[in-house]
Amino acid sequence: MNKYFLVGEYINRGVTSSKKADYITVRVPFRNSKNNLKYGINHALKNLNAYDIYPTEDGLDILSLAGLVYLSDTRISRSLHSEDSWTREISIELPVYNLEKWEPLTGLFKRMLDFLTGDRWTIIFTKRYEDFLAKPENITSPPKFDAVTLFSGGMDSLIGTINHLEKSHKTALISHSGDSFTKKVQRTLLVNLKNKYPAHNPLYLDLRMVFEKDLIPNGGIENTTRSRSFLFIAFGIFAISGMKEVSILEVPENGLIALNVPLDELRIGSHSTRTTHPFYLELWNQVLNGLGLKLSIQNPYWNKTKGEMANECLNKEFLLQVIKDSVSCSSPHKARWSGISPRHCGYCVPCIIRRAAIKKAFEEEGDNTTYCVDNVQKIVSNHAKNKGVQLRSFQIAIDKIKEKPQLAKFFVYKSGPLDNNEDFLQGLSAVYHRGLIEIDDFIIECCQTSLKKI
């Protein structure tokens, strides 16, 4: 195994590396031979500028830091470079424009990334003297937006967007995709939204940050991508830094997924994602406050189950029409193992939560999503083939919470620290309980229906 030290540099040479003992230093240039910013940043910047949105230097530094983090996370293999096949030791150095504001935040960034990815991070900031984002003199006022929200192509972000457009909000959608399938999903949903709301056509702002497979020497490939939300949010901050009177970046996610409480003792490592956990979002807000940015990251659906989100959508009829085009599955590409195109597997944790939510909100209309495994009874009986593992984990958690409902207020702490606010904690434990019962109702009804057909 190796420890890696990635150094971001605003120069236009190739990637260089040097090794000392078990430590490899990799110098990563952020400019190409034409002196343009690399890794999709220049493309995103041009798109923003086309709408008179000119991000700040702090915004650029946040996105560049996220780029280094995402590069490290996806191009340093856990199996090759960790003692326990999970925890890596990664150091990052980045020049920033306002060093006096950034340097005191190294501990916050470390705590955030340690929590998010499960690795051990070291963050170092140095002084950047060159500025890159000068605003044209003839631009007097950046555009105003009523809402700026992440748009992943998933069901929750679709519901959040529909709700804003139903309120006639001028909305900016912040997107990132690491593959062509996700991009296609997002664009399909955009067409649907534009056709439905032509008078309130949302602005779509996307970042495509993909790195060459061998960019980090001997690093390998890592597919867990725990840092994707860090890049996602960073791009949102980058964009908002050039907007006027925007104070909130929304991260729409149902409360059960946001908490992502381990369902049983075996759900560790890649199963315990923390991409929208309340503690993680609060650390982001502390960073933004430290940088003096009048901006906060908020999840407006933190106390809603996915079924409640769907049921309370301001246009349920339209949601039902387009919900099939959204993607919730954790690994839609695994459908190719069965020789079919990417789609919902039907049995991972996000798929089960999605199916329960659609069952709750559209009981009579049904679920028009295409799943690799549609029959829940088959998932239950497929434990030996691993297709029933997640559902059985849900059943274990459901049995515990049904036997002793009061345990919910303790279980919500299992996935991470929480703000010691009684109303907030009550809301979290309540949504956790309701979310599990929502899934329990789905499993019971589907299994009973399947057995009646036998």
ZAGU-679208 format. One line per field, with one value per residue (C-alpha): residue number from 1; chain; residue in one letter; x, y, z. Coordinates in pm, 1 decimal. Example, Ala and Ser with C-alpha at 12.3 -4.5 7.8 and 13.67 -1.06 7.14 Angstrom:
nr	[1	2]
kette	[A	A]
rest	[A	S]
east	[1230.0	1367.0]
north	[-450.0	-106.0]
up	[780.0	714.0]
END
This chain:
nr	[1	2	3	4	5	6	7	8	9	10	11	12	13	14	15	16	17	18	19	20	21	22	23	24	25	26	27	28	29	30	31	32	33	34	35	36	37	38	39	40	41	42	43	44	45	46	47	48	49	50	51	52	53	54	55	56	57	58	59	60	61	62	63	64	65	66	67	68	69	70	71	72	73	74	75	76	77	78	79	80	81	82	83	84	85	86	87	88	89	90	91	92	93	94	95	96	97	98	99	100	101	102	103	104	105	106	107	108	109	110	111	112	113	114	115	116	117	118	119	120	121	122	123	124	125	126	127	128	129	130	131	132	133	134	135	136	137	138	139	140	141	142	143	144	145	146	147	148	149	150	151	152	153	154	155	156	157	158	159	160	161	162	163	164	165	166	167	168	169	170	171	172	173	174	175	176	177	178	179	180	181	182	183	184	185	186	187	188	189	190	191	192	193	194	195	196	197	198	199	200	201	202	203	204	205	206	207	208	209	210	211	212	213	214	215	216	217	218	219	220	221	222	223	224	225	226	227	228	229	230	231	232	233	234	235	236	237	238	239	240	241	242	243	244	245	246	247	248	249	250	251	252	253	254	255	256	257	258	259	260	261	262	263	264	265	266	267	268	269	270	271	272	273	274	275	276	277	278	279	280	281	282	283	284	285	286	287	288	289	290	291	292	293	294	295	296	297	298	299	300	301	302	303	304	305	306	307	308	309	310	311	312	313	314	315	316	317	318	319	320	321	322	323	324	325	326	327	328	329	330	331	332	333	334	335	336	337	338	339	340	341	342	343	344	345	346	347	348	349	350	351	352	353	354	355	356	357	358	359	360	361	362	363	364	365	366	367	368	369	370	371	372	373	374	375	376	377	378	379	380	381	382	383	384	385	386	387	388	389	390	391	392	393	394	395	396	397	398	399	400	401	402	403	404	405	406	407	408	409	410	411	412	413	414	415	416	417	418	419	420	421	422	423	424	425	426	427	428	429	430	431	432	433	434	435	436	437	438	439	440	441	442	443	444	445	446	447	448	449	450	451	452	453	454]
kette	[A	A	A	A	A	A	A	A	A	A	A	A	A	A	A	A	A	A	A	A	A	A	A	A	A	A	A	A	A	A	A	A	A	A	A	A	A	A	A	A	A	A	A	A	A	A	A	A	A	A	A	A	A	A	A	A	A	A	A	A	A	A	A	A	A	A	A	A	A	A	A	A	A	A	A	A	A	A	A	A	A	A	A	A	A	A	A	A	A	A	A	A	A	A	A	A	A	A	A	A	A	A	A	A	A	A	A	A	A	A	A	A	A	A	A	A	A	A	A	A	A	A	A	A	A	A	A	A	A	A	A	A	A	A	A	A	A	A	A	A	A	A	A	A	A	A	A	A	A	A	A	A	A	A	A	A	A	A	A	A	A	A	A	A	A	A	A	A	A	A	A	A	A	A	A	A	A	A	A	A	A	A	A	A	A	A	A	A	A	A	A	A	A	A	A	A	A	A	A	A	A	A	A	A	A	A	A	A	A	A	A	A	A	A	A	A	A	A	A	A	A	A	A	A	A	A	A	A	A	A	A	A	A	A	A	A	A	A	A	A	A	A	A	A	A	A	A	A	A	A	A	A	A	A	A	A	A	A	A	A	A	A	A	A	A	A	A	A	A	A	A	A	A	A	A	A	A	A	A	A	A	A	A	A	A	A	A	A	A	A	A	A	A	A	A	A	A	A	A	A	A	A	A	A	A	A	A	A	A	A	A	A	A	A	A	A	A	A	A	A	A	A	A	A	A	A	A	A	A	A	A	A	A	A	A	A	A	A	A	A	A	A	A	A	A	A	A	A	A	A	A	A	A	A	A	A	A	A	A	A	A	A	A	A	A	A	A	A	A	A	A	A	A	A	A	A	A	A	A	A	A	A	A	A	A	A	A	A	A	A	A	A	A	A	A	A	A	A	A	A	A	A	A	A	A	A	A	A	A	A	A	A	A	A	A	A	A	A	A	A	A	A	A	A	A	A	A	A	A	A	A	A	A	A	A	A	A	A	A	A	A	A	A	A	A	A	A	A	A	A	A	A	A	A]
rest	[M	N	K	Y	F	L	V	G	E	Y	I	N	R	G	V	T	S	S	K	K	A	D	Y	I	T	V	R	V	P	F	R	N	S	K	N	N	L	K	Y	G	I	N	H	A	L	K	N	L	N	A	Y	D	I	Y	P	T	E	D	G	L	D	I	L	S	L	A	G	L	V	Y	L	S	D	T	R	I	S	R	S	L	H	S	E	D	S	W	T	R	E	I	S	I	E	L	P	V	Y	N	L	E	K	W	E	P	L	T	G	L	F	K	R	M	L	D	F	L	T	G	D	R	W	T	I	I	F	T	K	R	Y	E	D	F	L	A	K	P	E	N	I	T	S	P	P	K	F	D	A	V	T	L	F	S	G	G	M	D	S	L	I	G	T	I	N	H	L	E	K	S	H	K	T	A	L	I	S	H	S	G	D	S	F	T	K	K	V	Q	R	T	L	L	V	N	L	K	N	K	Y	P	A	H	N	P	L	Y	L	D	L	R	M	V	F	E	K	D	L	I	P	N	G	G	I	E	N	T	T	R	S	R	S	F	L	F	I	A	F	G	I	F	A	I	S	G	M	K	E	V	S	I	L	E	V	P	E	N	G	L	I	A	L	N	V	P	L	D	E	L	R	I	G	S	H	S	T	R	T	T	H	P	F	Y	L	E	L	W	N	Q	V	L	N	G	L	G	L	K	L	S	I	Q	N	P	Y	W	N	K	T	K	G	E	M	A	N	E	C	L	N	K	E	F	L	L	Q	V	I	K	D	S	V	S	C	S	S	P	H	K	A	R	W	S	G	I	S	P	R	H	C	G	Y	C	V	P	C	I	I	R	R	A	A	I	K	K	A	F	E	E	E	G	D	N	T	T	Y	C	V	D	N	V	Q	K	I	V	S	N	H	A	K	N	K	G	V	Q	L	R	S	F	Q	I	A	I	D	K	I	K	E	K	P	Q	L	A	K	F	F	V	Y	K	S	G	P	L	D	N	N	E	D	F	L	Q	G	L	S	A	V	Y	H	R	G	L	I	E	I	D	D	F	I	I	E	C	C	Q	T	S	L	K	K	I]
east	[0.0	96.9	6.7	-61.8	9.4	-169.2	-51.0	-272.8	-85.1	-207.4	53.1	29.3	259.9	173.7	117.0	442.3	507.6	786.4	809.2	974.4	938.2	563.4	463.1	389.6	368.7	158.2	158.1	-170.1	-183.6	-510.7	-423.2	-369.0	-134.4	-377.4	-375.5	-740.9	-860.1	-880.2	-1104.3	-1429.5	-1389.7	-1335.1	-1637.3	-1856.5	-1721.0	-1808.9	-2161.5	-2204.1	-2057.8	-2304.4	-2579.6	-2384.5	-2287.0	-1928.1	-1808.2	-1565.2	-1209.2	-1331.6	-1584.1	-1305.9	-1095.6	-1387.3	-1439.1	-1066.2	-1040.1	-1338.5	-1169.6	-858.2	-1074.0	-1279.6	-963.0	-816.0	-1135.6	-1185.9	-824.9	-677.6	-799.2	-907.2	-811.2	-460.2	-380.8	-536.6	-443.5	-803.9	-926.7	-1115.5	-932.2	-678.8	-431.1	-452.5	-295.2	-391.8	-224.4	-395.3	-309.1	-602.4	-660.3	-762.4	-526.4	-602.8	-963.4	-888.4	-597.8	-802.9	-1049.4	-813.2	-941.7	-1305.5	-1232.1	-1044.1	-1330.5	-1580.6	-1385.8	-1292.5	-1661.9	-1778.1	-1535.1	-1408.0	-1044.6	-774.7	-723.3	-463.4	-548.5	-287.5	-351.3	-89.2	-114.8	-240.4	-127.9	-282.1	-651.5	-853.4	-1211.0	-1215.7	-1569.0	-1627.3	-1682.5	-2005.6	-2174.6	-2346.5	-2587.5	-2581.4	-2913.6	-3149.8	-3294.1	-3569.8	-3420.6	-3092.2	-3106.5	-2903.7	-3048.2	-2909.0	-3170.8	-3309.5	-3667.4	-3614.2	-3448.7	-3722.1	-3990.7	-3804.7	-3779.6	-4146.8	-4242.5	-4038.3	-4175.9	-4532.2	-4465.4	-4336.0	-3990.2	-3702.9	-3492.2	-3130.8	-3051.7	-2700.0	-2590.5	-2291.4	-2254.4	-1963.7	-2104.0	-2316.7	-2609.6	-2659.3	-2629.8	-2896.0	-3128.9	-3088.8	-3148.9	-3459.3	-3606.5	-3514.7	-3707.6	-4009.6	-3983.2	-3938.4	-4239.0	-4453.4	-4334.3	-4237.4	-4295.6	-4064.8	-3792.3	-3523.5	-3160.3	-2953.9	-2591.6	-2377.5	-2024.2	-1864.1	-1551.0	-1393.1	-1028.5	-810.1	-783.0	-405.6	-380.4	-243.8	53.1	-22.8	-333.6	-584.7	-958.7	-1206.2	-1580.7	-1728.7	-1726.8	-1810.9	-1690.2	-1934.0	-2159.5	-1858.0	-1798.3	-2171.9	-2212.5	-1884.1	-2005.0	-2326.5	-2128.7	-1907.6	-2218.1	-2399.0	-2092.1	-2166.2	-2539.1	-2727.2	-2915.8	-2902.2	-2857.3	-2951.6	-2825.0	-3086.2	-2991.1	-3324.4	-3314.3	-3570.3	-3493.8	-3451.4	-3180.7	-3015.9	-2973.8	-2888.4	-2886.1	-2708.5	-2990.4	-2791.7	-2444.2	-2305.3	-2392.1	-2057.2	-1806.1	-1967.8	-2315.5	-2293.2	-2285.2	-2312.6	-2356.4	-2649.6	-2620.6	-2723.2	-2380.5	-2202.9	-2424.6	-2369.8	-1991.2	-2038.5	-2228.2	-1946.9	-1698.6	-1913.9	-1945.2	-1569.1	-1515.7	-1753.7	-2000.0	-2363.0	-2483.4	-2615.4	-2667.8	-3016.3	-3213.5	-3580.2	-3701.7	-3494.6	-3810.2	-4002.0	-4003.4	-3970.7	-4334.7	-4440.1	-4238.0	-4412.8	-4755.6	-4717.3	-4569.9	-4748.0	-4821.1	-4863.6	-5018.7	-4713.2	-4478.2	-4645.4	-4593.7	-4219.4	-4113.7	-4011.1	-3741.2	-3576.6	-3313.3	-3274.2	-3075.0	-2731.6	-2586.8	-2804.5	-2511.6	-2512.5	-2809.2	-2550.0	-2448.2	-2781.8	-2723.2	-2969.3	-2934.6	-2883.5	-3194.3	-3313.6	-3208.6	-3516.0	-3341.3	-3076.8	-3155.8	-3246.8	-3462.6	-3654.3	-3713.6	-3823.5	-4064.6	-4218.4	-4256.2	-4429.6	-4654.5	-4753.0	-4812.2	-4961.8	-5137.3	-5401.6	-5193.1	-4900.2	-4527.8	-4431.8	-4057.5	-3873.1	-3684.7	-3447.3	-3625.8	-3984.8	-4134.1	-4064.9	-4133.9	-3849.0	-3618.8	-3708.4	-3630.2	-3306.6	-3098.5	-2840.6	-2779.7	-2742.1	-3047.8	-3241.7	-2971.5	-3081.2	-3449.2	-3372.6	-3163.7	-3468.1	-3677.8	-3433.0	-3445.1	-3825.2	-3871.3	-3659.0	-3846.1	-4189.2	-4102.7	-3953.2	-4046.6	-3858.6	-3529.1	-3561.0	-3424.6	-3108.6	-3066.8	-3048.6	-2711.0	-2560.6	-2470.8	-2303.6	-2314.4	-2625.6	-2713.8	-2836.6	-3168.1	-3468.1	-3715.9	-3462.3	-3380.6	-3748.8	-3804.3	-3519.3	-3629.7	-3987.1	-3891.9	-3669.5	-3960.1	-4210.6	-3966.3	-3921.9	-4296.6	-4347.0	-4115.6	-4277.4	-4620.0	-4476.5	-4309.9	-4617.0	-4857.0	-4632.1	-4557.4	-4924.6	-5013.3	-4742.2	-4856.5	-5218.6	-5103.1	-4923.7]
north	[0.0	363.2	690.7	974.1	1344.6	1538.6	1892.0	2115.0	2364.4	2634.6	2557.5	2410.2	2111.0	1743.0	1540.5	1454.4	1218.4	1118.1	842.5	841.7	523.5	448.2	805.3	916.2	1287.5	1367.8	1720.1	1788.1	2084.3	2276.3	2448.2	2305.2	2411.6	2692.5	2815.9	2719.2	2559.5	2180.7	1893.4	2047.9	2369.8	2591.8	2440.4	2499.8	2853.7	2934.8	2804.6	3025.0	3330.7	3284.6	3368.9	3660.6	3448.0	3518.3	3310.0	3447.2	3340.3	3167.8	2982.9	2862.9	2747.4	2544.4	2374.5	2310.6	2156.5	1935.6	1836.2	1717.8	1532.7	1365.6	1272.6	1116.3	931.8	780.4	713.6	569.2	213.9	114.7	-248.5	-151.4	137.5	73.7	-161.9	-262.4	-254.5	65.8	347.1	535.4	803.9	1099.9	1444.4	1740.0	2074.9	2357.0	2723.7	2950.2	3317.9	3433.5	3223.7	3415.2	3290.8	2936.9	2839.3	2828.3	2590.9	2298.7	2113.5	2155.8	2025.2	1727.9	1644.1	1673.3	1451.1	1193.6	1161.5	1157.6	907.8	708.8	792.8	989.3	1324.6	1596.7	1936.0	2204.6	2548.4	2777.9	3124.4	3172.2	3508.4	3497.4	3571.8	3397.2	3517.0	3885.2	4016.2	4219.4	4589.1	4599.7	4341.4	4541.3	4292.0	3910.1	3727.4	3664.1	3323.1	3222.5	2877.6	2700.5	2324.9	2014.4	1809.2	1456.9	1288.8	1106.0	1098.2	1337.1	1611.4	1570.4	1626.9	1927.3	2081.2	2022.2	2191.9	2500.7	2525.3	2483.2	2792.8	2977.5	3005.7	3112.2	2802.2	2705.3	2333.7	2226.7	1895.7	1669.0	1344.1	1107.0	892.2	920.6	726.4	977.9	1266.4	1108.1	1067.1	1431.6	1554.9	1339.5	1485.1	1836.2	1790.7	1676.7	1974.8	2226.7	2089.9	2105.3	2445.1	2647.2	2977.2	2881.8	2696.2	2614.1	2702.4	2383.2	2418.1	2106.8	1997.4	1699.7	1618.7	1291.6	1193.8	963.6	614.5	631.4	996.1	891.7	654.7	306.5	442.5	206.6	269.6	316.7	293.8	378.8	755.7	862.8	1218.2	1282.0	1493.2	1705.2	1785.0	1829.6	2084.2	2257.7	2317.5	2460.6	2702.1	2791.2	2884.6	3066.3	3278.7	3457.5	3504.9	3785.2	3760.0	3378.8	3254.7	2884.0	2587.6	2312.6	1946.6	1762.6	1421.9	1227.7	1195.8	817.2	817.3	1131.1	965.3	628.2	452.6	113.0	-141.7	-415.9	-476.3	-587.3	-266.8	-88.7	51.2	124.8	59.9	346.5	644.5	991.2	1208.0	1412.4	1337.4	1634.6	1644.8	1659.0	1943.9	2130.1	2107.0	2263.3	2549.5	2602.2	2618.9	2871.2	3083.3	3070.6	3192.4	3480.8	3359.9	3447.3	3108.5	2789.6	2432.0	2305.4	1988.3	2099.5	1738.8	1624.7	1533.9	1368.6	1008.7	949.1	842.8	1161.6	1365.8	1196.8	1214.5	1585.8	1677.3	1986.4	1809.7	1438.0	1373.9	1505.1	1329.9	997.3	1057.6	1126.3	932.3	636.4	856.0	932.6	696.9	604.4	279.7	268.6	68.9	77.3	-45.6	-387.6	-471.3	-537.3	-851.4	-990.3	-871.7	-579.2	-201.3	2.1	23.3	-8.6	-336.7	-339.5	-482.9	-236.3	-4.2	301.0	83.4	-62.6	282.5	410.7	123.3	170.3	543.4	498.1	235.2	483.2	778.2	595.8	294.6	272.5	383.9	152.2	178.1	223.8	191.9	-93.6	-314.0	-602.9	-795.5	-683.5	-947.0	-875.7	-1235.6	-1343.1	-1090.1	-1232.9	-1585.7	-1483.5	-1434.8	-1692.5	-1494.9	-1167.9	-1009.5	-1038.1	-915.0	-549.8	-635.5	-873.9	-601.4	-376.6	-650.8	-680.2	-302.7	-296.8	-578.4	-388.1	-61.0	-226.2	-412.1	-105.8	220.9	425.9	290.2	521.0	814.7	611.7	449.2	786.6	844.3	527.7	698.3	1006.4	1296.6	1515.0	1862.0	1845.3	2016.4	1835.0	1928.0	1840.9	1504.2	1427.3	1504.5	1274.8	982.0	1025.5	1023.8	720.4	534.5	638.7	551.8	196.0	147.1	275.0	-0.1	-257.3	-178.9	-220.6	-556.4	-700.9	-598.2	-709.2	-1045.9	-1108.2	-1017.5	-1249.8	-1541.6	-1497.8	-1541.4	-1871.1]
up	[0.0	-47.8	117.5	-125.7	-112.0	-389.0	-459.1	-671.0	-889.3	-1127.8	-1391.8	-1740.1	-1724.4	-1701.5	-1386.9	-1208.3	-919.7	-685.8	-426.1	-87.1	119.4	122.5	36.9	-319.8	-399.4	-706.0	-847.9	-1023.9	-1267.0	-1289.6	-1619.6	-1965.8	-2246.8	-2338.2	-1977.7	-1935.2	-1611.1	-1642.1	-1531.2	-1649.0	-1449.1	-1754.5	-1930.1	-1624.4	-1592.0	-1953.3	-1903.3	-1597.2	-1768.9	-2054.9	-1803.6	-1650.3	-1350.0	-1247.8	-950.1	-693.3	-617.9	-298.8	-512.2	-741.5	-446.5	-307.9	-644.8	-695.4	-348.4	-430.0	-754.7	-569.7	-317.3	-590.6	-781.4	-468.3	-386.8	-732.6	-832.1	-512.5	-462.5	-112.7	-170.3	-286.0	-53.6	286.7	566.1	631.1	266.7	343.3	527.7	316.6	427.7	190.6	211.1	-7.0	-61.8	-252.0	-309.4	-217.9	-287.5	61.9	271.1	590.9	577.9	462.3	687.3	1012.3	843.3	781.0	1086.9	977.7	629.2	773.8	1008.0	723.9	484.3	749.6	831.4	470.3	317.5	615.6	533.1	718.2	547.6	591.1	437.8	371.8	219.9	68.5	-83.7	-441.7	-578.7	-924.1	-970.1	-1241.9	-1225.7	-1304.6	-1365.2	-1686.9	-1623.1	-1825.5	-1600.1	-1327.4	-1171.6	-1164.5	-1212.4	-922.7	-839.6	-601.3	-551.8	-621.2	-569.5	-644.0	-928.6	-945.5	-1161.1	-859.5	-737.8	-444.8	-648.1	-911.0	-646.9	-509.2	-856.0	-934.7	-608.3	-695.4	-1048.5	-921.1	-707.0	-1017.3	-863.6	-1084.0	-1025.6	-1092.7	-1098.7	-1000.2	-1152.1	-1174.3	-1363.2	-1376.7	-1657.9	-1971.1	-1821.3	-1538.7	-1783.4	-2005.6	-1706.5	-1610.1	-1964.4	-2006.6	-1688.9	-1802.8	-2126.2	-1927.2	-1692.3	-1972.3	-2160.8	-1847.6	-1723.2	-2034.0	-1857.0	-1569.3	-1753.9	-1492.9	-1556.0	-1576.3	-1465.2	-1488.5	-1410.7	-1582.7	-1387.2	-1498.5	-1456.6	-1662.0	-1514.8	-1470.0	-1359.2	-1018.6	-1069.9	-936.7	-767.2	-921.8	-948.9	-666.0	-733.4	-392.5	-476.0	-122.3	-200.8	-486.8	-265.2	-165.0	-532.5	-594.7	-313.0	-399.0	-754.7	-614.4	-396.5	-694.5	-896.0	-614.7	-540.0	-868.8	-808.8	-638.5	-309.6	-296.6	59.3	43.7	-153.8	-124.1	-97.1	-140.7	29.3	230.4	599.8	606.8	338.9	481.1	820.3	663.5	998.8	972.0	949.2	1118.3	1261.9	924.1	736.5	755.4	504.8	169.0	314.2	565.4	329.0	480.3	171.6	308.6	680.3	901.3	1068.3	732.0	609.8	937.4	889.0	544.4	706.7	955.4	665.8	477.9	791.0	840.0	483.6	545.6	282.0	355.6	244.5	405.0	290.6	376.4	323.0	310.3	339.7	637.5	833.8	547.5	431.5	58.6	46.6	221.8	-25.4	-317.4	-157.3	-80.9	-419.9	-553.3	-881.9	-813.1	-1153.6	-1336.1	-1092.2	-1170.2	-1542.8	-1517.2	-1208.8	-1426.2	-1585.4	-1250.2	-1106.3	-740.6	-772.4	-610.3	-903.0	-1215.9	-1425.9	-1258.0	-1481.6	-1752.2	-1561.2	-1678.5	-2033.9	-2017.4	-2026.4	-1703.6	-1485.5	-1127.2	-969.8	-746.3	-438.8	-314.9	-22.0	-237.7	-465.9	-172.4	-22.7	-364.5	-421.1	-75.6	-139.1	-474.3	-317.2	-46.1	-278.9	-579.5	-431.8	-704.5	-1002.7	-927.6	-996.7	-1363.6	-1294.7	-1468.1	-1219.3	-1283.6	-1007.4	-978.1	-749.2	-381.4	-282.3	-511.5	-342.4	-0.8	-116.5	-292.3	21.6	-89.0	-407.9	-212.1	-376.3	-52.7	185.6	196.1	233.1	518.5	684.5	666.1	823.5	1114.2	1175.3	1138.9	1390.9	1645.1	1599.3	1608.9	1929.9	2100.3	1917.8	2178.3	2039.5	1738.0	1938.2	2008.5	1665.8	1486.2	1653.2	1498.8	1170.5	1317.5	1567.4	1580.0	1699.1	2059.1	1985.6	2131.3	1855.4	1585.1	1742.3	1784.6	1417.1	1313.5	1528.9	1406.1	1037.3	1093.9	1255.1	987.7	710.4	837.5	882.7	527.3	403.4	629.1	482.1	133.7	207.8	379.7	105.5	-180.1	-23.2	48.9	-309.6	-446.1	-232.4	-346.7	-706.8	-633.8]
END
